Amino acid sequence: MTNNALWNPQPYKLKLIQRTAPPTGARGSNWYFYEIAQGDNTIHGYRQGSLEAVTISVEENIALLNQRQLGKRGNAHLKKYRPK
């Protein structure tokens, strides 16, 4: 049995962004390779654009990943069901 009170997930963090050649099958220029880390786990990806645009995009994705770890937030408006 897992004790959820002790569960403390590590946040995702940007580990690396560096300019690279286009991935296989991709066209164009201005490609960046990025790495997101969470403890021993890593996510690798490629993104095309300026360094600033790629950084902003990757950081937005990291924020979303970290929000997912916290569980769903109450966006629903719950109503009690009352049979007629």
HELIX and SHEET records of a PDB file:
HELIX    1   1 ASN A    4  LEU A    6  5                                   3    
HELIX    2   2 LEU A   51  GLN A   69  1                                  19    
SHEET    1   A 3 LYS A  13  THR A  20  0                                        
SHEET    2   A 3 TRP A  31  GLN A  38 -1                                        
SHEET    3   A 3 ASN A  41  GLN A  48 -1                                        
END                                                                             
